[in-house]
Every structure is written in C-alpha cells, then in structure tokens.
Amino acid sequence: MLGIGAFKQRLPRPDEALPGRDHPLPLHNQHYVNSHPLKDGFAGLQRIRVAMGCFWGAERKFWTLPGVYSTSVGYAGGSTPNPTYEEVCSGMTGHTEIVEVVFDPAIISLGQVLQVFWENHDPTQGMRQGNDTGTQYRSAIHATSQAQFDSAIASRDAYQQRLDEAGLGAITTEIEFPAPAYYYAEDYHQQYLAKNPNGYCGIGGTGVSCPIGVDA
C-alpha cells in the first residue's frame, strides 16, 4: 500500500481506504447557536450538502443566513464508514469535509444558498482550498433531489461564465445526486467557530460575484 502522503492529491480506491467502523460517532443533537436539532427528519424543509474547504468557516457562512434552520459538519464522498477527523485528514478515506445546510425555501431560495457557496471559496482549485491541501478540502455539492442537482449544474455553468470573464480557471466542483452517505463529524467540530470565536477560518472567495435566480 502507498504511504499516507500519496493520497493527499488523489482519491484512494475502495480497497485502499481505511476500514472505518460500524457505529456512528457520538453526536450531541443540538445546534450550539440556535438549539435546533442537527439530525432530524426536517419535515417541510430542504437540505443540501456543500464542501468548500475547511468546514469550520464554511458552516458559519450558512448558519448566519435568514431561513437556514440548522447546519452540521461531516464527511462524505469517500469509502470509509463513520470516519474520524484524523482518518479523513490522512487522505485515506476519500471523504471531503462537508456542511449540511437545512433551510426553509419559503424564506431563502436554493439559488441564494448556492450563491453563498460559490462566492465564499475558490471552486477551481482541485484537491485544495488556499493553503489547505488534500482531498478533504475539495469542492463539492451533494444534492438531495433532482431539482437541486439541476439547479446546482445551472449555477455552476452560470458562475463559470463569470470566472471565464475574470480570467480564472475551470470549476472542479463535484456535483452529485443522489447524495452519498453523510457521516456527522465529532461534536467538537459542530459549530466550531461559535465555540471558538478566534479559531481558524480559511474561507475566502475569488471576488467574482455569482448570478442568482438560476434555480431549475
């Protein structure tokens, strides 16, 4: 098997990935900021998962938005079931750090959620985000409905036009439907920057605005 460092820039095959575990990591099912549940059926609401680098700063971008009911952070897109943070950071699970956004479409549209996603990271960087390098920092959208998937594709194409005009590169964001398995991260990662206001936040955009109103 290749050394851990070899997986920082490529996804491991399933037979190379760490085995993980059968049981989920412990989760205190209450949002630190608004006290809403992190894990629920969320009747009448929509959920979408987005990866845009370190999930600490990414999650904060969304929990502050009017109409967002709950947020959580986790791991998705890889092969290892119920991984730990250390395992994900090794590059040997295939997962990216991701945020689940639960929102009320009567208050905030999917287009507005996607606008925040595109404008607050650089989606052209492949297996990194700024100084954070590795497969766990890759950009992704995991849709939970066909309509979300269609909207995500439309927003990507619209934003690519803006990036082209600005002389920037091709979007590398993975857009998937159905959404792959989502594994909640450890409790201390949930709403991390509310618990640690001076904590690290590597979130930063390209400075290129994203057109909204592209919901399918």
C-alpha positions as CSV (number, residue, x, y, z in Angstrom):
1,M,0.0,0.0,0.0
2,L,1.1,3.6,-0.7
3,G,2.1,5.9,2.1
4,I,-0.4,8.3,3.6
5,G,1.1,11.3,1.8
6,A,0.4,9.7,-1.6
7,F,-3.4,10.2,-1.0
8,K,-3.3,13.9,-0.5
9,Q,-3.9,14.6,-4.1
10,R,-5.8,11.6,-5.3
11,L,-8.8,9.6,-4.0
12,P,-8.0,6.2,-2.7
13,R,-9.7,3.2,-4.3
14,P,-12.2,1.5,-2.1
15,D,-9.7,-1.4,-1.5
16,E,-7.1,1.1,-0.3
17,A,-9.4,3.1,2.0
18,L,-9.4,2.8,5.8
19,P,-12.0,0.3,7.2
20,G,-13.7,2.8,9.5
21,R,-16.3,1.4,11.9
22,D,-19.9,0.1,12.1
23,H,-21.3,2.7,14.5
24,P,-21.6,6.5,14.1
25,L,-19.5,8.8,16.2
26,P,-21.3,10.2,19.2
27,L,-23.4,13.3,18.4
28,H,-25.0,15.8,20.7
29,N,-28.1,16.5,18.7
30,Q,-28.4,20.2,19.3
31,H,-27.1,23.2,17.4
32,Y,-24.8,25.3,19.6
33,V,-26.0,28.6,18.1
34,N,-29.8,28.1,17.7
35,S,-30.6,24.9,19.7
36,H,-32.3,23.3,16.7
37,P,-31.5,19.6,16.1
38,L,-28.6,18.6,13.9
39,K,-30.1,15.3,12.9
40,D,-33.9,15.1,12.2
41,G,-36.5,14.4,9.6
42,F,-36.8,18.2,9.0
43,A,-40.3,18.0,7.6
44,G,-41.2,20.8,5.2
45,L,-37.5,21.9,4.9
46,Q,-34.8,21.2,2.4
47,R,-31.3,20.0,2.9
48,I,-28.2,20.2,0.7
49,R,-24.6,19.4,1.4
50,V,-21.7,21.6,0.3
51,A,-17.9,21.3,0.6
52,M,-15.8,24.4,0.2
53,G,-12.6,23.8,2.2
54,C,-12.2,23.6,6.0
55,F,-15.7,23.0,7.3
56,W,-15.4,25.3,10.3
57,G,-15.6,28.6,8.4
58,A,-17.9,27.1,5.8
59,E,-20.5,26.2,8.3
60,R,-20.6,29.7,9.9
61,K,-21.3,31.2,6.5
62,F,-24.6,29.3,6.4
63,W,-25.9,29.3,10.0
64,T,-26.0,33.1,9.9
65,L,-28.4,33.2,6.9
66,P,-32.1,34.0,7.5
67,G,-34.1,31.0,6.6
68,V,-31.4,28.5,7.4
69,Y,-32.8,26.3,10.2
70,S,-29.8,24.1,11.0
71,T,-26.3,23.3,10.0
72,S,-23.9,20.5,10.8
73,V,-20.5,19.4,9.6
74,G,-19.4,15.9,8.5
75,Y,-17.6,13.8,6.0
76,A,-18.9,12.5,2.6
77,G,-17.8,11.4,-0.8
78,G,-15.4,8.6,0.2
79,S,-15.4,4.9,1.1
80,T,-14.7,4.7,4.8
81,P,-17.8,4.4,7.0
82,N,-18.1,6.6,10.1
83,P,-14.5,8.0,9.8
84,T,-12.8,10.1,12.4
85,Y,-11.3,13.6,11.7
86,E,-7.8,12.2,11.8
87,E,-8.7,9.4,9.3
88,V,-10.2,11.9,6.9
89,C,-7.1,14.2,7.2
90,S,-4.9,11.2,6.3
91,G,-6.4,11.3,2.8
92,M,-7.1,7.5,3.1
93,T,-10.9,7.7,3.4
94,G,-11.8,9.6,0.2
95,H,-14.1,11.9,2.1
96,T,-14.3,15.7,1.9
97,E,-15.2,18.0,4.8
98,I,-18.8,19.0,4.1
99,V,-21.6,21.1,5.6
100,E,-25.2,20.0,5.7
101,V,-27.5,23.1,5.3
102,V,-31.1,22.7,6.3
103,F,-33.2,25.6,5.0
104,D,-36.8,26.8,4.6
105,P,-37.3,27.5,0.9
106,A,-40.2,29.9,1.7
107,I,-37.6,32.2,3.3
108,I,-34.3,31.6,1.4
109,S,-34.1,30.1,-2.0
110,L,-31.8,27.4,-3.2
111,G,-30.3,29.9,-5.6
112,Q,-29.3,32.1,-2.6
113,V,-27.8,29.2,-0.8
114,L,-25.8,28.3,-3.9
115,Q,-24.7,31.9,-4.3
116,V,-23.2,31.8,-0.9
117,F,-21.4,28.6,-1.7
118,W,-19.9,29.8,-5.0
119,E,-18.8,33.2,-3.7
120,N,-17.1,32.1,-0.5
121,H,-14.5,29.8,-1.8
122,D,-12.4,29.2,-5.0
123,P,-14.1,26.3,-6.8
124,T,-11.2,26.0,-9.3
125,Q,-8.5,24.6,-7.1
126,G,-9.0,20.8,-7.2
127,M,-7.7,19.0,-4.1
128,R,-7.1,22.1,-2.0
129,Q,-8.5,25.4,-0.8
130,G,-5.9,28.1,-0.4
131,N,-3.2,26.8,1.9
132,D,-5.2,23.8,2.9
133,T,-4.1,20.9,0.7
134,G,-5.6,17.5,0.4
135,T,-8.6,15.6,-0.9
136,Q,-10.6,16.5,2.2
137,Y,-10.6,20.2,1.0
138,R,-12.1,19.6,-2.5
139,S,-15.2,21.5,-3.5
140,A,-18.5,19.5,-3.8
141,I,-22.3,19.8,-3.9
142,H,-24.3,16.8,-2.8
143,A,-27.9,17.3,-3.9
144,T,-30.8,15.6,-2.1
145,S,-33.2,15.9,-5.0
146,Q,-33.1,16.0,-8.8
147,A,-34.3,19.6,-8.8
148,Q,-31.4,20.6,-6.5
149,F,-29.0,18.8,-8.8
150,D,-30.3,20.6,-11.9
151,S,-30.1,23.9,-10.1
152,A,-26.5,23.2,-9.0
153,I,-25.5,22.4,-12.6
154,A,-27.1,25.5,-13.8
155,S,-25.5,27.7,-11.2
156,R,-22.1,26.1,-11.9
157,D,-22.4,26.9,-15.6
158,A,-23.5,30.5,-14.9
159,Y,-20.7,31.0,-12.5
160,Q,-18.1,29.5,-14.9
161,Q,-19.0,32.2,-17.4
162,R,-18.3,34.9,-14.7
163,L,-15.0,33.1,-13.9
164,D,-14.0,33.0,-17.6
165,E,-14.7,36.7,-17.9
166,A,-12.4,37.3,-14.9
167,G,-9.6,35.1,-16.4
168,L,-9.9,32.4,-13.8
169,G,-9.8,28.6,-14.3
170,A,-12.3,25.8,-14.8
171,I,-14.6,24.8,-11.9
172,T,-13.5,21.5,-10.3
173,T,-16.5,21.1,-8.0
174,E,-18.0,17.7,-7.8
175,I,-21.8,17.8,-8.1
176,E,-23.6,14.5,-7.2
177,F,-27.1,13.1,-7.0
178,P,-28.2,11.1,-5.2
179,A,-26.1,12.5,-2.3
180,P,-23.6,9.9,-1.0
181,A,-23.6,8.8,2.6
182,Y,-23.1,11.6,5.2
183,Y,-21.2,10.9,8.4
184,Y,-21.5,13.5,11.2
185,A,-18.2,14.8,12.4
186,E,-17.2,14.8,16.1
187,D,-19.1,17.0,18.5
188,Y,-16.2,19.4,18.9
189,H,-16.3,20.3,15.2
190,Q,-20.0,21.2,15.2
191,Q,-20.4,25.0,15.1
192,Y,-16.7,25.2,16.0
193,L,-16.3,28.9,15.4
194,A,-19.2,29.7,17.7
195,K,-17.5,27.8,20.4
196,N,-14.0,29.1,19.5
197,P,-14.5,32.6,18.0
198,N,-10.8,33.1,17.4
199,G,-10.4,29.7,15.7
200,Y,-9.0,29.1,12.2
201,C,-11.2,30.1,9.3
202,G,-9.6,29.6,5.8
203,I,-12.7,30.6,3.8
204,G,-12.1,33.1,1.0
205,G,-13.7,33.6,-2.4
206,T,-12.5,34.6,-5.8
207,G,-14.0,38.1,-5.6
208,V,-16.2,37.2,-8.5
209,S,-20.0,37.5,-7.9
210,C,-22.3,34.7,-8.7
211,P,-25.6,35.4,-10.6
212,I,-28.7,34.2,-8.7
213,G,-32.1,33.2,-10.0
214,V,-30.8,30.1,-11.7
215,D,-33.0,27.6,-9.8
216,A,-34.3,24.9,-12.0
